[in-house]
Amino acid sequence: MAAIDKVKVLVVGDSGVGKTSFVHLACHSEPYSNPGATIGCSVEVKLHGYKAGLPGEKEYFVELWDIGGSSSHRNSRSIFYNLVNGIILVHDLSNRKSHQNLRKWLAEVLDKGNDKVNNGYDYDPEQFAGNQIPILVIGTKADQAQSLNGNVLSKRSSVAEECGADEFNIDCTHMKYLTPGSTNSVKLARFFDKVIERRYSANQGHVSPLTDRRRWKNAHMD
Ligand SMILES: Nc1nc2c(ncn2[C@@H]2O[C@H](COP(=O)(O)OP(=O)(O)OP(=O)(O)O)[C@@H](O)[C@H]2O)c(=O)[nH]1
């Protein structure tokens, strides 16, 4: 039997925003009752049907690399940022700062945690406009944010807009937000399809965040 091809997707965002809860919901189709803080990184694998129901349908493993968000591990986590095929940015809808910090997370991942980031290098939206790495933005804790702001499920993320990413908002404590066939579930499947396409289409291969950044510079700085 042929080996199943795989892609690597990073899941990043501030500590406590719900990365582990989202990954668990996506991989096990049930909420995680009591997730602990992730130290380093935890990897879950999801079997994804690429182009499900269409010609060219094929199964792939999607590795979801859930990166612990604690700032105390910032200097050591760049070891997880090699050979990345996709990025999921997670923020807490009831915590505006966690959304602002997504820009820092993107800068950190695309610069592989180098000194510029650690010493205050900040986000340049243009840097990500022509990004080759597919990005998905997920807002969590819609249940908690609901009481603060009425229509939080349809709230748009400026970060998603800036980098041309797809996005959705959920409550990770309820499976109904990721039911098979739902809008969110379809968006997630399309994102995985895009990641697989970029990874396995002709002339692509693995795209490292650094290569990606150089490509952007070459295209825009001449
Ligand atoms: N009410 C509510 N609680 C949530 C939601 N998502 C996560 N939580 C809770 O938020 C807390 C932190 O969730 P985690 O999934 O561990 O967060 P994390 O981003 O993985 O955190 P680190 O591992 O520290 O980076 C847990 O108590 C979760 O149960 C949500 O959508 N709604």
The ligand as a Tripos MOL2 file, in Angstrom:
@<TRIPOS>MOLECULE
LIG
   32    34     1     0     0
SMALL
NO_CHARGES

@<TRIPOS>ATOM
      1 N1        -15.6820   29.1670   26.9510 N.pl3     1 LIG1
      2 C1        -14.7000   28.7980   26.1350 C.ar      1 LIG1
      3 N2        -13.5400   28.3450   26.6370 N.ar      1 LIG1
      4 C2        -12.5650   27.9790   25.7850 C.ar      1 LIG1
      5 C3        -12.7190   28.0520   24.3760 C.ar      1 LIG1
      6 N3        -11.5750   27.6280   23.8040 N.ar      1 LIG1
      7 C4        -10.7350   27.2980   24.8000 C.ar      1 LIG1
      8 N4        -11.3220   27.5240   26.0020 N.ar      1 LIG1
      9 C5        -10.7460   27.3320   27.3300 C.3       1 LIG1
     10 O1         -9.6130   28.1920   27.4260 O.3       1 LIG1
     11 C6         -8.5960   27.5690   28.2190 C.3       1 LIG1
     12 C7         -7.2870   27.5350   27.4250 C.3       1 LIG1
     13 O2         -7.4730   26.6970   26.2760 O.3       1 LIG1
     14 P1         -6.2750   25.9500   25.5560 P.3       1 LIG1
     15 O3         -6.8570   25.2120   24.4070 O.co2     1 LIG1
     16 O4         -5.4460   25.1670   26.5160 O.co2     1 LIG1
     17 O5         -5.4060   27.2150   25.0660 O.3       1 LIG1
     18 P2         -4.0050   27.2120   24.3040 P.3       1 LIG1
     19 O6         -4.0590   28.3150   23.3180 O.co2     1 LIG1
     20 O7         -3.6960   25.8590   23.7560 O.co2     1 LIG1
     21 O8         -2.9900   27.6080   25.4520 O.3       1 LIG1
     22 P3         -1.3910   27.2990   25.5990 P.3       1 LIG1
     23 O9         -1.1940   25.8320   25.5680 O.co2     1 LIG1
     24 O10        -1.0310   27.9100   26.9300 O.co2     1 LIG1
     25 O11        -0.6960   28.0290   24.4770 O.co2     1 LIG1
     26 C8         -9.1180   26.1790   28.5740 C.3       1 LIG1
     27 O12        -9.6730   26.2530   29.8650 O.3       1 LIG1
     28 C9        -10.2070   25.9250   27.5540 C.3       1 LIG1
     29 O13       -11.2180   25.0450   28.0130 O.3       1 LIG1
     30 C10       -13.9750   28.5330   23.8490 C.ar      1 LIG1
     31 O14       -14.2070   28.6530   22.6240 O.2       1 LIG1
     32 N5        -14.9170   28.8920   24.7770 N.ar      1 LIG1
@<TRIPOS>BOND
     1     1     2 1
     2     2     3 ar
     3     2    32 ar
     4     3     4 ar
     5     4     5 ar
     6     4     8 ar
     7     5     6 ar
     8     5    30 ar
     9     6     7 ar
    10     7     8 ar
    11     8     9 1
    12     9    10 1
    13     9    28 1
    14    10    11 1
    15    11    12 1
    16    11    26 1
    17    12    13 1
    18    13    14 1
    19    14    15 2
    20    14    16 1
    21    14    17 1
    22    17    18 1
    23    18    19 2
    24    18    20 1
    25    18    21 1
    26    21    22 1
    27    22    23 2
    28    22    24 1
    29    22    25 1
    30    26    27 1
    31    26    28 1
    32    28    29 1
    33    30    31 2
    34    30    32 ar
@<TRIPOS>SUBSTRUCTURE
     1 LIG1         1 GROUP 0 **** ****
